């Protein structure tokens, strides 16, 4: 149904472009200019395919239109993916390798540094026996997050534009930047995009469908200590490091990421820096349940208030900032967007795996910006590191799911 060779070639070409975003840069958008190399390439390719209204704006967002070819009244559908790769590991000089007809054994990614994909450590490998895997050379990430999604959307667009007998409504295509650093849709113009409903192709293994995610907040705590010569410190010193440890100790130890799964929320200490005089540390707070999420933030505030009562006003400063919310609240009123994907997967021979995201996507924020936007699998595994891989067959199926969603909406 689709041109598999074009799909693979696109993906390989995209992975070789370094598009790593930078979480330390906050004074420009996108955070790295190199993301625009791929964005501009996609503009060129979309024009060559015959898409209309192809544009890249001042923020690096790419948008394009495939006009409707049916007289039916069909909702405008959007499909989105992000071009950047994670700061966690280098995306430069990516050298993808093919493991054809995978036999279920270990895969040596890099002999020199002894980097090996072991089924004992990554048991999901057994799901792909007999398939073709695209893997790294053990020195970089692969970039399937989310260049697999980009390639799948582009290949679906190619099919639609070349097969005039394939009936469809108006389709909007969007490629975002800086998703991996949490700013993917900071400047995205939902009104200009003009879709009624949309889907991000940014999920993991084949069959994954996600329409609920964490409510998320960040917390920054500053402890103002009092540094006195230790020989004369009695009843005078306030050790900011110790107070920071006390703060952390008052949070429930069993509610950390390493002890939670499914719908269980957590407090996650991600950064700490300090001296006796001053300490700062940061958490991320996550919970699917909105009330529990609000309770978590309130509990952190109570800890700060308690320590200020104990050590003096202003010793502990807590800054809380909401980051995104559970998209389920915005998707449930238009639940057909989920039901359509489930039916599309079933019709192309995939068993849907509906599960909550223990994280967030561009789609979560877009849903709260007025564009309901569930997340569909792109096919990759082990994102953000040297053990990342993607089965070719999963990418093919993701592309087929896009086409089937379009077809189902056009046939209603």
VOTOR-134306 format. One record per residue (C-alpha): residue number from 0; residue in three letters; chain; x, y, z. Coordinates in steps of 0.001 Angstrom, whole numbers. Example, Ala and Ser with C-alpha at 12.3 -4.5 7.8 and 13.67 -1.06 7.14 Angstrom:
REM VOTOR-134306
+-------+------+-------+---------+---------+---------+
! vexti ! miza ! kemar !       x !       y !       z !
+-------+------+-------+---------+---------+---------+
!     0 !  Ala !     A !   12300 !   -4500 !    7800 !
!     1 !  Ser !     A !   13670 !   -1060 !    7140 !
+-------+------+-------+---------+---------+---------+
***
This chain:
REM VOTOR-134306
+-------+------+-------+---------+---------+---------+
! vexti ! miza ! kemar !       x !       y !       z !
+-------+------+-------+---------+---------+---------+
!     0 !  Unk !     A !       0 !       0 !       0 !
!     1 !  Unk !     A !    2859 !    2391 !     757 !
!     2 !  Unk !     A !    6374 !    2738 !    -624 !
!     3 !  Unk !     A !    8429 !    1038 !    2113 !
!     4 !  Unk !     A !   11746 !    1926 !     506 !
!     5 !  Unk !     A !   10850 !    5622 !     514 !
!     6 !  Unk !     A !    9817 !    5356 !    4161 !
!     7 !  Unk !     A !   13128 !    3783 !    5163 !
!     8 !  Unk !     A !   15229 !    6103 !    3040 !
!     9 !  Unk !     A !   13508 !    9141 !    4490 !
!    10 !  Unk !     A !   14061 !    7942 !    8021 !
!    11 !  Unk !     A !   17752 !    7224 !    7460 !
!    12 !  Unk !     A !   18233 !   10606 !    5800 !
!    13 !  Unk !     A !   16548 !   12401 !    8688 !
!    14 !  Unk !     A !   18560 !   10571 !   11355 !
!    15 !  Unk !     A !   21808 !   11751 !    9780 !
!    16 !  Unk !     A !   20850 !   15386 !   10399 !
!    17 !  Unk !     A !   21841 !   16484 !   13898 !
!    18 !  Unk !     A !   18741 !   18138 !   15381 !
!    19 !  Unk !     A !   19497 !   17858 !   19091 !
!    20 !  Unk !     A !   17721 !   20503 !   21173 !
!    21 !  Unk !     A !   19370 !   22190 !   24168 !
!    22 !  Unk !     A !   17680 !   22368 !   27563 !
!    23 !  Unk !     A !   20168 !   24968 !   28822 !
!    24 !  Unk !     A !   19119 !   27571 !   26233 !
!    25 !  Unk !     A !   16119 !   29709 !   27146 !
!    26 !  Unk !     A !   16740 !   32963 !   25267 !
!    27 !  Unk !     A !   15930 !   31748 !   21767 !
!    28 !  Unk !     A !   13424 !   29505 !   20002 !
!    29 !  Unk !     A !   14165 !   26971 !   18775 !
!    30 !  Unk !     A !   16969 !   26303 !   21213 !
!    31 !  Unk !     A !   19340 !   25180 !   18421 !
!    32 !  Unk !     A !   19601 !   26454 !   14870 !
!    33 !  Unk !     A !   20473 !   22997 !   13562 !
!    34 !  Unk !     A !   16882 !   21840 !   14043 !
!    35 !  Unk !     A !   15960 !   24179 !   11202 !
!    36 !  Unk !     A !   18102 !   22174 !    8773 !
!    37 !  Unk !     A !   15603 !   19341 !    8913 !
!    38 !  Unk !     A !   12622 !   21698 !    9103 !
!    39 !  Unk !     A !   13696 !   23429 !    5883 !
!    40 !  Unk !     A !   14334 !   20086 !    4190 !
!    41 !  Unk !     A !   10776 !   19030 !    5045 !
!    42 !  Unk !     A !    9443 !   22239 !    3508 !
!    43 !  Unk !     A !   11293 !   21422 !     289 !
!    44 !  Unk !     A !   10083 !   17807 !     251 !
!    45 !  Unk !     A !    6469 !   18759 !     940 !
!    46 !  Unk !     A !    6512 !   21214 !   -1953 !
!    47 !  Unk !     A !    8003 !   18565 !   -4243 !
!    48 !  Unk !     A !    5246 !   16132 !   -3233 !
!    49 !  Unk !     A !    2606 !   18688 !   -4207 !
!    50 !  Unk !     A !    1347 !   19775 !    -801 !
!    51 !  Unk !     A !    -174 !   23258 !    -588 !
!    52 !  Unk !     A !     318 !   26207 !    1784 !
!    53 !  Unk !     A !    3738 !   24858 !    2757 !
!    54 !  Unk !     A !    5472 !   27250 !    5132 !
!    55 !  Unk !     A !    7976 !   27570 !    7927 !
!    56 !  Unk !     A !    7424 !   30389 !   10402 !
!    57 !  Unk !     A !    9850 !   32439 !   12482 !
!    58 !  Unk !     A !    9780 !   29818 !   15232 !
!    59 !  Unk !     A !   10703 !   26900 !   12969 !
!    60 !  Unk !     A !    7252 !   25307 !   12822 !
!    61 !  Unk !     A !    6463 !   23664 !    9502 !
!    62 !  Unk !     A !    2852 !   23539 !    8306 !
!    63 !  Unk !     A !    1323 !   22229 !    5094 !
!    64 !  Unk !     A !   -2057 !   21330 !    3620 !
!    65 !  Unk !     A !   -3360 !   18399 !    1616 !
!    66 !  Unk !     A !   -6672 !   19727 !     196 !
!    67 !  Unk !     A !   -9835 !   17649 !     433 !
!    68 !  Unk !     A !  -10819 !   15637 !   -2634 !
!    69 !  Unk !     A !  -14309 !   14686 !   -1466 !
!    70 !  Unk !     A !  -17642 !   16509 !   -1466 !
!    71 !  Unk !     A !  -18439 !   15115 !    1967 !
!    72 !  Unk !     A !  -18173 !   17309 !    5031 !
!    73 !  Unk !     A !  -15154 !   15838 !    6779 !
!    74 !  Unk !     A !  -13354 !   17192 !    9860 !
!    75 !  Unk !     A !   -9950 !   18724 !    9199 !
!    76 !  Unk !     A !   -7378 !   16266 !   10562 !
!    77 !  Unk !     A !   -3875 !   17167 !   11662 !
!    78 !  Unk !     A !    -823 !   14938 !   11986 !
!    79 !  Unk !     A !    2224 !   16163 !   13893 !
!    80 !  Unk !     A !    5719 !   15047 !   14871 !
!    81 !  Unk !     A !    8776 !   16818 !   16260 !
!    82 !  Unk !     A !   12118 !   17171 !   14500 !
!    83 !  Unk !     A !   14420 !   17534 !   17519 !
!    84 !  Unk !     A !   16209 !   14769 !   19374 !
!    85 !  Unk !     A !   16885 !   14616 !   23094 !
!    86 !  Unk !     A !   19773 !   16367 !   24860 !
!    87 !  Unk !     A !   20393 !   13121 !   26780 !
!    88 !  Unk !     A !   22808 !   11764 !   24188 !
!    89 !  Unk !     A !   24527 !   12943 !   21036 !
!    90 !  Unk !     A !   22561 !   13039 !   17804 !
!    91 !  Unk !     A !   25626 !   13881 !   15722 !
!    92 !  Unk !     A !   27135 !   11428 !   13220 !
!    93 !  Unk !     A !   24337 !    8922 !   13629 !
!    94 !  Unk !     A !   25144 !    5732 !   11727 !
!    95 !  Unk !     A !   22055 !    3498 !   11579 !
!    96 !  Unk !     A !   22560 !    -219 !   10987 !
!    97 !  Unk !     A !   20113 !   -2828 !    9705 !
!    98 !  Unk !     A !   19575 !   -6162 !   11437 !
!    99 !  Unk !     A !   17575 !   -8160 !    8932 !
!   100 !  Unk !     A !   15486 !  -11181 !    9903 !
!   101 !  Unk !     A !   16361 !  -10703 !   13565 !
!   102 !  Unk !     A !   16874 !  -14079 !   15237 !
!   103 !  Unk !     A !   16281 !  -13173 !   18855 !
!   104 !  Unk !     A !   19931 !  -13192 !   19929 !
!   105 !  Unk !     A !   22030 !  -10395 !   21370 !
!   106 !  Unk !     A !   22945 !   -7555 !   19016 !
!   107 !  Unk !     A !   26472 !   -6181 !   19238 !
!   108 !  Unk !     A !   26088 !   -2459 !   18662 !
!   109 !  Unk !     A !   29706 !   -1508 !   19251 !
!   110 !  Unk !     A !   32403 !   -4120 !   19723 !
!   111 !  Unk !     A !   35089 !   -1638 !   20787 !
!   112 !  Unk !     A !   33108 !    -291 !   23742 !
!   113 !  Unk !     A !   31181 !   -3517 !   24387 !
!   114 !  Unk !     A !   27742 !   -2035 !   23828 !
!   115 !  Unk !     A !   25291 !   -4909 !   23377 !
!   116 !  Unk !     A !   21525 !   -5140 !   23076 !
!   117 !  Unk !     A !   20734 !   -8116 !   25301 !
!   118 !  Unk !     A !   17299 !   -9798 !   25249 !
!   119 !  Unk !     A !   17764 !  -10473 !   28969 !
!   120 !  Unk !     A !   17878 !   -6723 !   29594 !
!   121 !  Unk !     A !   15487 !   -5692 !   26810 !
!   122 !  Unk !     A !   12940 !   -8556 !   26663 !
!   123 !  Unk !     A !   10720 !   -6725 !   24164 !
!   124 !  Unk !     A !   13310 !   -7680 !   21505 !
!   125 !  Unk !     A !   11614 !  -11082 !   21386 !
!   126 !  Unk !     A !    8544 !   -9384 !   19933 !
!   127 !  Unk !     A !   10475 !   -8577 !   16773 !
!   128 !  Unk !     A !   11978 !  -11929 !   15821 !
!   129 !  Unk !     A !   11955 !  -12267 !   12038 !
!   130 !  Unk !     A !   11690 !   -8516 !   11484 !
!   131 !  Unk !     A !   14186 !   -5899 !   10304 !
!   132 !  Unk !     A !   15538 !   -3696 !   13076 !
!   133 !  Unk !     A !   17277 !    -363 !   12588 !
!   134 !  Unk !     A !   19792 !     101 !   15419 !
!   135 !  Unk !     A !   22570 !    2495 !   16427 !
!   136 !  Unk !     A !   26317 !    1960 !   16236 !
!   137 !  Unk !     A !   26465 !    2218 !   20032 !
!   138 !  Unk !     A !   27887 !    5750 !   20149 !
!   139 !  Unk !     A !   24785 !    7942 !   19613 !
!   140 !  Unk !     A !   21042 !    7780 !   19923 !
!   141 !  Unk !     A !   19123 !    6780 !   16797 !
!   142 !  Unk !     A !   16536 !    9553 !   16600 !
!   143 !  Unk !     A !   13453 !    7391 !   16074 !
!   144 !  Unk !     A !   12009 !    9768 !   18660 !
!   145 !  Unk !     A !   10658 !   11383 !   16641 !
!   146 !  Unk !     A !   12146 !   11083 !   13172 !
!   147 !  Unk !     A !   10251 !    7834 !   12748 !
!   148 !  Unk !     A !    7067 !    9858 !   13229 !
!   149 !  Unk !     A !    8282 !   12492 !   10767 !
!   150 !  Unk !     A !    9084 !    9865 !    8131 !
!   151 !  Unk !     A !    5729 !    8127 !    8639 !
!   152 !  Unk !     A !    3742 !   11340 !    8186 !
!   153 !  Unk !     A !    5765 !   12277 !    5101 !
!   154 !  Unk !     A !    5278 !    8832 !    3571 !
!   155 !  Unk !     A !    1541 !    8910 !    4263 !
!   156 !  Unk !     A !    1402 !   12373 !    2662 !
!   157 !  Unk !     A !    3226 !   11022 !    -384 !
!   158 !  Unk !     A !     687 !    8214 !    -755 !
!   159 !  Unk !     A !   -2311 !   10527 !    -435 !
!   160 !  Unk !     A !    -942 !   13081 !   -2887 !
!   161 !  Unk !     A !     -22 !   10473 !   -5500 !
!   162 !  Unk !     A !   -3161 !    8329 !   -5274 !
!   163 !  Unk !     A !   -6015 !   10547 !   -6380 !
!   164 !  Unk !     A !   -8558 !    7757 !   -5935 !
!   165 !  Unk !     A !   -7886 !    7757 !   -2182 !
!   166 !  Unk !     A !  -10723 !    9869 !    -795 !
!   167 !  Unk !     A !   -9951 !   12186 !    2098 !
!   168 !  Unk !     A !  -10895 !   15418 !    3748 !
!   169 !  Unk !     A !   -8575 !   18346 !    4308 !
!   170 !  Unk !     A !   -5391 !   17324 !    6098 !
!   171 !  Unk !     A !   -2957 !   19544 !    7922 !
!   172 !  Unk !     A !     631 !   18485 !    8528 !
!   173 !  Unk !     A !    2765 !   20007 !   11269 !
!   174 !  Unk !     A !    6345 !   19544 !   12414 !
!   175 !  Unk !     A !    7434 !   21104 !   15689 !
!   176 !  Unk !     A !   10761 !   21895 !   17342 !
!   177 !  Unk !     A !   12095 !   21749 !   20929 !
!   178 !  Unk !     A !    9655 !   19061 !   22077 !
!   179 !  Unk !     A !   12399 !   17237 !   23932 !
!   180 !  Unk !     A !   13109 !   20248 !   26141 !
!   181 !  Unk !     A !    9454 !   20797 !   27008 !
!   182 !  Unk !     A !    8847 !   23822 !   24806 !
!   183 !  Unk !     A !    7540 !   22124 !   21674 !
!   184 !  Unk !     A !    4340 !   24128 !   21259 !
!   185 !  Unk !     A !    5228 !   27301 !   23183 !
!   186 !  Unk !     A !    4668 !   29366 !   20043 !
!   187 !  Unk !     A !    2471 !   27036 !   18010 !
!   188 !  Unk !     A !    -492 !   28816 !   16411 !
!   189 !  Unk !     A !   -3413 !   26406 !   16757 !
!   190 !  Unk !     A !   -5784 !   28761 !   14952 !
!   191 !  Unk !     A !   -3476 !   29037 !   11955 !
!   192 !  Unk !     A !   -2982 !   25275 !   11918 !
!   193 !  Unk !     A !   -6741 !   25033 !   11533 !
!   194 !  Unk !     A !   -7398 !   21378 !   12351 !
!   195 !  Unk !     A !  -10476 !   20112 !   14180 !
!   196 !  Unk !     A !   -8622 !   17144 !   15629 !
!   197 !  Unk !     A !   -5028 !   16012 !   15447 !
!   198 !  Unk !     A !   -2671 !   13169 !   16283 !
!   199 !  Unk !     A !     961 !   13200 !   17292 !
!   200 !  Unk !     A !    3042 !   10320 !   15931 !
!   201 !  Unk !     A !    5350 !   10266 !   18942 !
!   202 !  Unk !     A !    4599 !    7083 !   20852 !
!   203 !  Unk !     A !    6707 !    3998 !   21377 !
!   204 !  Unk !     A !    6105 !     371 !   20446 !
!   205 !  Unk !     A !    3637 !    -804 !   17827 !
!   206 !  Unk !     A !       5 !    -539 !   18907 !
!   207 !  Unk !     A !     495 !    2105 !   21577 !
!   208 !  Unk !     A !   -2276 !    4674 !   21816 !
!   209 !  Unk !     A !   -2257 !    7306 !   24514 !
!   210 !  Unk !     A !   -4927 !    9846 !   25358 !
!   211 !  Unk !     A !   -4112 !   10489 !   28997 !
!   212 !  Unk !     A !    -894 !   11709 !   30525 !
!   213 !  Unk !     A !     526 !   13144 !   33707 !
!   214 !  Unk !     A !    -422 !   16466 !   35171 !
!   215 !  Unk !     A !    2999 !   18033 !   35576 !
!   216 !  Unk !     A !    4667 !   20740 !   37611 !
!   217 !  Unk !     A !    8187 !   21815 !   38439 !
!   218 !  Unk !     A !    9346 !   22850 !   41900 !
!   219 !  Unk !     A !   12422 !   24890 !   42750 !
!   220 !  Unk !     A !   13435 !   25192 !   46390 !
!   221 !  Unk !     A !   15979 !   27688 !   47650 !
!   222 !  Unk !     A !   17394 !   27353 !   51146 !
!   223 !  Unk !     A !   19056 !   30427 !   52610 !
!   224 !  Unk !     A !   21455 !   29227 !   55279 !
!   225 !  Unk !     A !   23775 !   31054 !   57637 !
!   226 !  Unk !     A !   27447 !   30201 !   57392 !
!   227 !  Unk !     A !   29412 !   30672 !   60617 !
!   228 !  Unk !     A !   32921 !   29430 !   61365 !
!   229 !  Unk !     A !   32350 !   25847 !   62556 !
!   230 !  Unk !     A !   34391 !   26465 !   65672 !
!   231 !  Unk !     A !   31875 !   29111 !   66798 !
!   232 !  Unk !     A !   28723 !   27800 !   65098 !
!   233 !  Unk !     A !   26682 !   26613 !   68097 !
!   234 !  Unk !     A !   23165 !   28034 !   68030 !
!   235 !  Unk !     A !   24130 !   30285 !   65104 !
!   236 !  Unk !     A !   24799 !   28229 !   61974 !
!   237 !  Unk !     A !   22030 !   27231 !   59593 !
!   238 !  Unk !     A !   23424 !   24608 !   57230 !
!   239 !  Unk !     A !   21446 !   24940 !   53990 !
!   240 !  Unk !     A !   22552 !   21500 !   52824 !
!   241 !  Unk !     A !   21147 !   19824 !   55934 !
!   242 !  Unk !     A !   17863 !   21713 !   55646 !
!   243 !  Unk !     A !   17622 !   20630 !   51998 !
!   244 !  Unk !     A !   18150 !   17032 !   53089 !
!   245 !  Unk !     A !   15464 !   17463 !   55733 !
!   246 !  Unk !     A !   13048 !   18793 !   53111 !
!   247 !  Unk !     A !   13694 !   15792 !   50881 !
!   248 !  Unk !     A !   13363 !   13421 !   53830 !
!   249 !  Unk !     A !    9864 !   14700 !   54551 !
!   250 !  Unk !     A !    8666 !   13561 !   51115 !
!   251 !  Unk !     A !    7406 !    9935 !   50953 !
!   252 !  Unk !     A !   10298 !    7731 !   49815 !
!   253 !  Unk !     A !    7961 !    5204 !   48165 !
!   254 !  Unk !     A !    6576 !    7923 !   45878 !
!   255 !  Unk !     A !    9646 !    8252 !   43692 !
!   256 !  Unk !     A !    9829 !    7233 !   40004 !
!   257 !  Unk !     A !   11822 !    4092 !   40761 !
!   258 !  Unk !     A !    8980 !    2817 !   42956 !
!   259 !  Unk !     A !    5959 !    3745 !   40831 !
!   260 !  Unk !     A !    4196 !    2554 !   37675 !
!   261 !  Unk !     A !     896 !    2851 !   35821 !
!   262 !  Unk !     A !   -1263 !    5590 !   37304 !
!   263 !  Unk !     A !     948 !    6137 !   40346 !
!   264 !  Unk !     A !    2349 !    9650 !   40666 !
!   265 !  Unk !     A !    5661 !   10748 !   42121 !
!   266 !  Unk !     A !    8048 !   13415 !   43350 !
!   267 !  Unk !     A !   11350 !   13293 !   41473 !
!   268 !  Unk !     A !   14457 !   15121 !   42680 !
!   269 !  Unk !     A !   16312 !   16031 !   39486 !
!   270 !  Unk !     A !   18971 !   18513 !   40531 !
!   271 !  Unk !     A !   20736 !   19644 !   43701 !
!   272 !  Unk !     A !   23462 !   22187 !   44329 !
!   273 !  Unk !     A !   24517 !   23760 !   47574 !
!   274 !  Unk !     A !   26852 !   25039 !   50228 !
!   275 !  Unk !     A !   26338 !   25769 !   53900 !
!   276 !  Unk !     A !   25278 !   29297 !   52988 !
!   277 !  Unk !     A !   22822 !   28471 !   50218 !
!   278 !  Unk !     A !   21314 !   25429 !   48538 !
!   279 !  Unk !     A !   18978 !   25032 !   45577 !
!   280 !  Unk !     A !   17275 !   21906 !   44366 !
!   281 !  Unk !     A !   14582 !   21028 !   41852 !
!   282 !  Unk !     A !   11810 !   18460 !   41565 !
!   283 !  Unk !     A !    9309 !   17439 !   38977 !
!   284 !  Unk !     A !    5863 !   16533 !   40317 !
!   285 !  Unk !     A !    3648 !   14134 !   38386 !
!   286 !  Unk !     A !     189 !   12576 !   38800 !
!   287 !  Unk !     A !   -2564 !   11516 !   36409 !
!   288 !  Unk !     A !   -5279 !   12429 !   38914 !
!   289 !  Unk !     A !   -5800 !   16209 !   39035 !
!   290 !  Unk !     A !   -6812 !   16275 !   42716 !
!   291 !  Unk !     A !   -3832 !   14167 !   43755 !
!   292 !  Unk !     A !   -1635 !   16435 !   41650 !
!   293 !  Unk !     A !   -2911 !   19517 !   43479 !
!   294 !  Unk !     A !   -2481 !   17694 !   46800 !
!   295 !  Unk !     A !    1153 !   16940 !   45974 !
!   296 !  Unk !     A !    1897 !   20603 !   45356 !
!   297 !  Unk !     A !      83 !   21589 !   48540 !
!   298 !  Unk !     A !    2078 !   19043 !   50535 !
!   299 !  Unk !     A !    5359 !   20524 !   49308 !
!   300 !  Unk !     A !    4123 !   23937 !   50385 !
!   301 !  Unk !     A !    3290 !   22594 !   53842 !
!   302 !  Unk !     A !    6842 !   21245 !   54152 !
!   303 !  Unk !     A !    8243 !   24647 !   53208 !
!   304 !  Unk !     A !    5952 !   26375 !   55724 !
!   305 !  Unk !     A !    6925 !   23928 !   58460 !
!   306 !  Unk !     A !   10654 !   24437 !   57877 !
!   307 !  Unk !     A !   10206 !   28214 !   57849 !
!   308 !  Unk !     A !    8431 !   27948 !   61193 !
!   309 !  Unk !     A !   11252 !   25785 !   62502 !
!   310 !  Unk !     A !   14223 !   27761 !   61168 !
!   311 !  Unk !     A !   12860 !   31236 !   60549 !
!   312 !  Unk !     A !   10768 !   33048 !   57974 !
!   313 !  Unk !     A !   12312 !   33195 !   54519 !
!   314 !  Unk !     A !   14826 !   30393 !   55057 !
!   315 !  Unk !     A !   12931 !   28183 !   52579 !
!   316 !  Unk !     A !   11522 !   29577 !   49334 !
!   317 !  Unk !     A !    9376 !   27287 !   47196 !
!   318 !  Unk !     A !    8561 !   28138 !   43573 !
!   319 !  Unk !     A !    5942 !   25943 !   41899 !
!   320 !  Unk !     A !    5154 !   26108 !   38194 !
!   321 !  Unk !     A !    2600 !   24010 !   36345 !
!   322 !  Unk !     A !    3942 !   22561 !   33093 !
!   323 !  Unk !     A !    1074 !   20671 !   31462 !
!   324 !  Unk !     A !   -2123 !   18814 !   32306 !
!   325 !  Unk !     A !   -3782 !   15485 !   31574 !
!   326 !  Unk !     A !   -5210 !   15625 !   28053 !
!   327 !  Unk !     A !   -7934 !   13100 !   28946 !
!   328 !  Unk !     A !  -10153 !   15955 !   30176 !
!   329 !  Unk !     A !  -10090 !   17513 !   26681 !
!   330 !  Unk !     A !  -10201 !   14288 !   24669 !
!   331 !  Unk !     A !  -13139 !   12545 !   26380 !
!   332 !  Unk !     A !  -15762 !   14991 !   25032 !
!   333 !  Unk !     A !  -14665 !   14041 !   21490 !
!   334 !  Unk !     A !  -13845 !   10418 !   22210 !
!   335 !  Unk !     A !  -14401 !    9432 !   18590 !
!   336 !  Unk !     A !  -10809 !   10580 !   17990 !
!   337 !  Unk !     A !   -9695 !    7639 !   20137 !
!   338 !  Unk !     A !  -12295 !    5173 !   18864 !
!   339 !  Unk !     A !  -11287 !    5933 !   15280 !
!   340 !  Unk !     A !   -7641 !    5110 !   15981 !
!   341 !  Unk !     A !   -8595 !    1861 !   17710 !
!   342 !  Unk !     A !  -10676 !     851 !   14692 !
!   343 !  Unk !     A !   -7894 !    1923 !   12302 !
!   344 !  Unk !     A !   -5343 !    -218 !   14131 !
!   345 !  Unk !     A !   -7646 !   -3222 !   14149 !
!   346 !  Unk !     A !   -8338 !   -2878 !   10423 !
!   347 !  Unk !     A !   -4619 !   -2909 !    9570 !
!   348 !  Unk !     A !   -4007 !   -5928 !   11802 !
!   349 !  Unk !     A !   -2688 !   -4314 !   14982 !
!   350 !  Unk !     A !   -3829 !   -5005 !   18525 !
!   351 !  Unk !     A !   -4310 !   -1584 !   20188 !
!   352 !  Unk !     A !   -2471 !   -1031 !   23459 !
!   353 !  Unk !     A !   -4256 !    1850 !   25159 !
!   354 !  Unk !     A !   -2224 !    3070 !   28105 !
!   355 !  Unk !     A !   -1497 !    6252 !   30045 !
!   356 !  Unk !     A !    1632 !    8221 !   29220 !
!   357 !  Unk !     A !    3979 !    8434 !   32174 !
!   358 !  Unk !     A !    5145 !   11730 !   30781 !
!   359 !  Unk !     A !    3776 !   14296 !   28355 !
!   360 !  Unk !     A !    3682 !   15083 !   24652 !
!   361 !  Unk !     A !    3075 !   18081 !   22439 !
!   362 !  Unk !     A !    -431 !   16651 !   22118 !
!   363 !  Unk !     A !   -1157 !   17136 !   25811 !
!   364 !  Unk !     A !    -514 !   20861 !   25613 !
!   365 !  Unk !     A !   -2222 !   21179 !   22228 !
!   366 !  Unk !     A !   -5341 !   19597 !   23719 !
!   367 !  Unk !     A !   -5489 !   22415 !   26259 !
!   368 !  Unk !     A !   -4883 !   24941 !   23487 !
!   369 !  Unk !     A !   -8097 !   23818 !   21786 !
!   370 !  Unk !     A !   -6832 !   21000 !   19573 !
!   371 !  Unk !     A !   -7696 !   17517 !   20949 !
!   372 !  Unk !     A !   -4613 !   15475 !   20126 !
!   373 !  Unk !     A !   -4062 !   11835 !   21192 !
!   374 !  Unk !     A !    -665 !   10209 !   20676 !
!   375 !  Unk !     A !     -22 !    7247 !   18350 !
!   376 !  Unk !     A !    2958 !    4904 !   18250 !
!   377 !  Unk !     A !    5875 !    5740 !   15959 !
!   378 !  Unk !     A !    7422 !    2314 !   16554 !
!   379 !  Unk !     A !   10696 !    2928 !   18360 !
!   380 !  Unk !     A !   12061 !    1408 !   21550 !
!   381 !  Unk !     A !   14609 !    2582 !   24155 !
!   382 !  Unk !     A !   14407 !    6248 !   23212 !
!   383 !  Unk !     A !   17070 !    8817 !   24117 !
!   384 !  Unk !     A !   20070 !    6517 !   24220 !
!   385 !  Unk !     A !   22491 !    4251 !   22380 !
!   386 !  Unk !     A !   20201 !    1217 !   22808 !
!   387 !  Unk !     A !   17453 !    2846 !   20750 !
!   388 !  Unk !     A !   16068 !     901 !   17790 !
!   389 !  Unk !     A !   13019 !     771 !   15556 !
!   390 !  Unk !     A !   11543 !   -2176 !   13614 !
!   391 !  Unk !     A !   10851 !   -1344 !    9974 !
!   392 !  Unk !     A !    7585 !   -3279 !   10159 !
!   393 !  Unk !     A !    6354 !   -1024 !   12986 !
!   394 !  Unk !     A !    7070 !    2081 !   10924 !
!   395 !  Unk !     A !    5129 !     614 !    8003 !
!   396 !  Unk !     A !    2157 !    -113 !   10244 !
!   397 !  Unk !     A !    2229 !    3380 !   11756 !
!   398 !  Unk !     A !    2027 !    4833 !    8255 !
!   399 !  Unk !     A !    -871 !    2510 !    7429 !
!   400 !  Unk !     A !   -2673 !    3649 !   10584 !
!   401 !  Unk !     A !   -2422 !    7291 !    9464 !
!   402 !  Unk !     A !   -3964 !    6412 !    6118 !
!   403 !  Unk !     A !   -6681 !    4321 !    7709 !
!   404 !  Unk !     A !   -7656 !    7136 !   10105 !
!   405 !  Unk !     A !   -7991 !    9482 !    7132 !
!   406 !  Unk !     A !  -10028 !    6899 !    5236 !
!   407 !  Unk !     A !  -12377 !    6202 !    8164 !
!   408 !  Unk !     A !  -13188 !    9882 !    8705 !
!   409 !  Unk !     A !  -13803 !   10371 !    4984 !
!   410 !  Unk !     A !  -16154 !    7397 !    4834 !
!   411 !  Unk !     A !  -18420 !    8443 !    7727 !
+-------+------+-------+---------+---------+---------+
***
